[in-house]
Amino acid sequence: MEGPSGFGVTRCLQKLSDAEFLKFKELLSKETEEFKIKPIPWNKIEMASRTKLITLMFTHCPGQVWDIVSSLFLQVNRADLSIMAQELRRDKQSSYKEIMKTIFQYIWNGETVIHMKDETYQEIIEMQYKALQEVFHCQVEPVTAVVLGDEADGKTTFLRKAMLDWASGNLWQNRFQYVFFISLITLNNITELSLAELMLAKLSESSETLDKILSDPKRILFILEGLEYLKFDLELRTNLSNDWGKMLPTQIVFSSLLQKVMLPESSLLLELGNPSVPKIYPLLRYPRNIILRGFNDQSKKYYCIYFFKNTQKGLQVFNYLQSIDQLSTICRIPFRCWMICSTLKWQLKRGEGMKLLVGETDSSIYTSFMVSAFRSVYADCPPNQNRARLKTLCTLAAEAMWKQVFVFTSEDLRRNGISESEKAVWLGMNFLQHRGDGCMFYHPLLQSYFAALFYFLRQEKGTPHPVIRSLPQFLKEVYAHGQTQWLMTGTFVFGIATEKVAAMLKPHFGFIPSEEVKQEIFKCFRSLSQAECSEKLMNPQSLFESLDNNGEEGFETQVMDLFEEMTVDIRNVDALTSAANHLLKSQKLKKLHLHIQHKVFSEIYDPEDGDLDFEYNKRCPFMTDFGDGALFHIFLQLPNLKSVNLYGTNLSNDMVESLCSVLKCSTCGVEELLLGKCDISSEACGMIASSLIYRKVKRLSLVENPLKNKGVMLLCEVLKHPSCVLETLMLSRCCLSFIACGHLSEALLCNKKLSLLDLGSNVLKDTGLHILCETLKDPMCTLQELWLSGCFLTSDCCGGISAVLTSNKNLKTLKLGKNNIEEAGIKRLCEALRNPDCKLQCLGLDMNDFKTDCCADLASALTTCKTLTSLNLDWITFDHDGLELLCEALSHKSCNLKVLGLDKSALTEESQMLLQAVGMKKNLDILHCPWVKEESERRGVRLVWNSTN
């Protein structure tokens, strides 16, 4: 990390080659007499990096560093750096803002892909720039602003422009006195730091001190670049710190800063790409969004003209790009536009004319760029030599990916076989760029591309790389373990494994084993699709994106047909479009869990959004009216689809009507419909009920919807219909009262198919249960499972329940947990269990208000009831004496219990040992929350969503 005084000098030193830097060191060791400075030991000079060398110089010769480096730059024949050093030089009166202006003007001119005048770029981002001014308008309250956009959409460039304009006096002049630009992409090797240290690293030799700066924190803005590439877990909610001066783990510092624990009065401006939004965005307090849209047609025209520095040639290239819709769309992304313009520039230089062999995928774009760059230097070299050169760069990228680093030292390059001369070539090709003491890939996406290419150039035989793991291991990290930072590398692997890209690479680098890699991909996903496999596909959207980058329809169908069940989370319109396209290719899908966030249905055209709505509609025409439910005609008629789960997806009445119209179609074979937490009204419930007479849907979940008694009444009318084949009906948390029990009782007498009824967490009370019990006692009632957890029941209802248990031989499962059943009620239930006419198999009594006094009754029931195999007593407090009674009964040869719900951790050690002995003796499963998974699956509650709907 750079010291407080050396930031500008290091910017100069990083421009030296390794050979020039060595000569610079040798000359420095001889300069002590001329400048009359304290000698610096040669062993320290020899081993020092560029940053460490500057620290040594400021330590040994404060006040003379700029004179010395300017002189030495001339002696190593780098007059350009001597001039640069003079421009950067500052005395005690130089302000921090002036220093930042010099540094970021240099960065803007030399390290961005925006090859145009400032005022032209300002026109392109006019709307977003205005938002940048307005979002920090308040002079008192701290603000967190987030720049959002697609990958390579110009977010970093936008942040650099903001920093440059502030330093130049054109932005936030009355708002922020100090703006600190922190590039997090360079910090992955640093495990511990302090915020004070980071700030000091940006300050000059001026009189400005940290104490002075921090005396008014509301005048401080932190700009955070590359947050999504930081390898540390920032999703910390504990151990946060407000001590900005203390050395702390890196993730603690930035988690504390993001969550306004450290320097809460300061403001933040940061960038987030799509993969990092779900992880980082929830940590932010009241974030304000600034969304980048990329280039429009006018912006592309400006860009081409400035890139080629020739109006005629720029317009010629622009017209060529516009003549091919595919290229025109690709060039909306600034980095891709730069790559394509660079490719065309090399082609024109070779006299080839403009002939891009660019397909619809990112991989073909990157490959075309890479091949053209290679040919600009190594066109006459044989493929085997080019392959060897390329492999060194790909190995560097793959090793960095597994280490999760982005900045490389000279040793990193040497270790991977990259010589000083080759480094210069990669810099010239814009594969690499200088960064601090070392270098990094020109863009993180380029690193992802070369890391993916490694797996096509690797040697099958020989010693494995000590860091880089196999392709199957990599694929599982991305697609089963959710390593989002590596997703683009995975996407490139899919894209390079095509005949088209292999054909682009073969003439220059030899044979590319695309078919072999495709088979490895297929084998990996076949494993992830297996029900018995412990590793599952974590996020199908990542697979969809990767298949998009492959583009070979046969391979896509082959992979999609591996999956019989899939869970898809739809966060935006693009994700919905992609899911629709890929799910339609699946011929084997039987169960679909689909969650569409409510905001997707509200993404409508806004004049300030430019041509965004047109872009979406062009990609998928049916999306023009998807908000009214037209997408169900796409999804619900998949040939083998039997189960659909839309838990957490808000459905309007119009959408429910559209859904039901599809359910009535002869081509729809859905048998399980899980619509929990979909905001379904009583009216919409009636529509769903009408679809049940078409002899298809057997399992229906409407949990967590405001159906009310009216909705259940409409359902019950259909349940009486002889064509209704419904077997399970889940109605927990549906705002029902005892009135609903009257409608259900009538339906239960007529319906001979329904076997499971879930009424949990409704205010039925004892009155409602008495109504149900009258029906359940009727031998014509065939219901087998009744779930009544959390229905505000008391011991008064247990007489009716006991009568049901001794008269109805069909009822096998009764769940009475989370009620207020006390000792008297438990005694009545145990009497029924001891009756030989009771055929109950599963009883839930968890979270009721009884204790040890009932243990004798329970013990007696356990040894008498021959059918009872599952009993839930979770969340009930038993003393050791009571537990001994239970364990004695559980050990009895007449006890047939197989599952006991009980939290062993809440018991004494003595009681735990007693239970453990019984469990081993009788092969009894003693589980905490034994039915949660089954209940969630039956209800269709998807615990993984974290939905805000």
Secondary structure as GFF3:
##gff-version 3
##sequence-region A 1 949
A	DSSP	alpha_helix	7	13	.	.	.	ID=ss1
A	DSSP	alpha_helix	18	28	.	.	.	ID=ss2
A	DSSP	alpha_helix	32	35	.	.	.	ID=ss3
A	DSSP	alpha_helix	42	47	.	.	.	ID=ss4
A	DSSP	alpha_helix	50	60	.	.	.	ID=ss5
A	DSSP	alpha_helix	65	75	.	.	.	ID=ss6
A	DSSP	alpha_helix	79	88	.	.	.	ID=ss7
A	DSSP	alpha_helix	96	110	.	.	.	ID=ss8
A	DSSP	alpha_helix	118	124	.	.	.	ID=ss9
A	DSSP	alpha_helix	126	135	.	.	.	ID=ss10
A	DSSP	beta_strand	144	149	.	.	.	ID=ss11
A	DSSP	alpha_helix	155	167	.	.	.	ID=ss12
A	DSSP	beta_strand	178	183	.	.	.	ID=ss13
A	DSSP	three_ten_helix	184	186	.	.	.	ID=ss14
A	DSSP	beta_strand	192	193	.	.	.	ID=ss15
A	DSSP	alpha_helix	195	200	.	.	.	ID=ss16
A	DSSP	alpha_helix	210	214	.	.	.	ID=ss17
A	DSSP	three_ten_helix	217	219	.	.	.	ID=ss18
A	DSSP	beta_strand	220	225	.	.	.	ID=ss19
A	DSSP	three_ten_helix	227	229	.	.	.	ID=ss20
A	DSSP	beta_strand	248	249	.	.	.	ID=ss21
A	DSSP	alpha_helix	250	258	.	.	.	ID=ss22
A	DSSP	beta_strand	267	273	.	.	.	ID=ss23
A	DSSP	three_ten_helix	274	276	.	.	.	ID=ss24
A	DSSP	alpha_helix	277	280	.	.	.	ID=ss25
A	DSSP	three_ten_helix	281	283	.	.	.	ID=ss26
A	DSSP	beta_strand	288	291	.	.	.	ID=ss27
A	DSSP	alpha_helix	297	308	.	.	.	ID=ss28
A	DSSP	alpha_helix	311	322	.	.	.	ID=ss29
A	DSSP	alpha_helix	325	330	.	.	.	ID=ss30
A	DSSP	alpha_helix	334	349	.	.	.	ID=ss31
A	DSSP	alpha_helix	362	378	.	.	.	ID=ss32
A	DSSP	alpha_helix	383	403	.	.	.	ID=ss33
A	DSSP	alpha_helix	410	415	.	.	.	ID=ss34
A	DSSP	alpha_helix	420	428	.	.	.	ID=ss35
A	DSSP	beta_strand	432	435	.	.	.	ID=ss36
A	DSSP	beta_strand	438	441	.	.	.	ID=ss37
A	DSSP	alpha_helix	444	457	.	.	.	ID=ss38
A	DSSP	alpha_helix	471	479	.	.	.	ID=ss39
A	DSSP	three_ten_helix	484	486	.	.	.	ID=ss40
A	DSSP	alpha_helix	487	496	.	.	.	ID=ss41
A	DSSP	alpha_helix	499	509	.	.	.	ID=ss42
A	DSSP	alpha_helix	514	529	.	.	.	ID=ss43
A	DSSP	alpha_helix	540	550	.	.	.	ID=ss44
A	DSSP	alpha_helix	553	560	.	.	.	ID=ss45
A	DSSP	beta_strand	565	570	.	.	.	ID=ss46
A	DSSP	alpha_helix	573	583	.	.	.	ID=ss47
A	DSSP	beta_strand	591	596	.	.	.	ID=ss48
A	DSSP	three_ten_helix	598	602	.	.	.	ID=ss49
A	DSSP	three_ten_helix	607	609	.	.	.	ID=ss50
A	DSSP	alpha_helix	612	619	.	.	.	ID=ss51
A	DSSP	three_ten_helix	621	628	.	.	.	ID=ss52
A	DSSP	alpha_helix	632	635	.	.	.	ID=ss53
A	DSSP	beta_strand	643	645	.	.	.	ID=ss54
A	DSSP	alpha_helix	653	663	.	.	.	ID=ss55
A	DSSP	beta_strand	672	674	.	.	.	ID=ss56
A	DSSP	alpha_helix	682	691	.	.	.	ID=ss57
A	DSSP	three_ten_helix	692	694	.	.	.	ID=ss58
A	DSSP	beta_strand	699	701	.	.	.	ID=ss59
A	DSSP	alpha_helix	708	719	.	.	.	ID=ss60
A	DSSP	beta_strand	728	730	.	.	.	ID=ss61
A	DSSP	alpha_helix	738	750	.	.	.	ID=ss62
A	DSSP	beta_strand	756	758	.	.	.	ID=ss63
A	DSSP	alpha_helix	765	776	.	.	.	ID=ss64
A	DSSP	beta_strand	785	787	.	.	.	ID=ss65
A	DSSP	three_ten_helix	795	797	.	.	.	ID=ss66
A	DSSP	alpha_helix	798	807	.	.	.	ID=ss67
A	DSSP	beta_strand	813	815	.	.	.	ID=ss68
A	DSSP	alpha_helix	823	834	.	.	.	ID=ss69
A	DSSP	beta_strand	842	844	.	.	.	ID=ss70
A	DSSP	three_ten_helix	852	854	.	.	.	ID=ss71
A	DSSP	alpha_helix	855	864	.	.	.	ID=ss72
A	DSSP	beta_strand	870	872	.	.	.	ID=ss73
A	DSSP	alpha_helix	880	891	.	.	.	ID=ss74
A	DSSP	beta_strand	899	901	.	.	.	ID=ss75
A	DSSP	three_ten_helix	904	906	.	.	.	ID=ss76
A	DSSP	alpha_helix	909	922	.	.	.	ID=ss77
A	DSSP	beta_strand	925	927	.	.	.	ID=ss78
A	DSSP	alpha_helix	932	939	.	.	.	ID=ss79
###
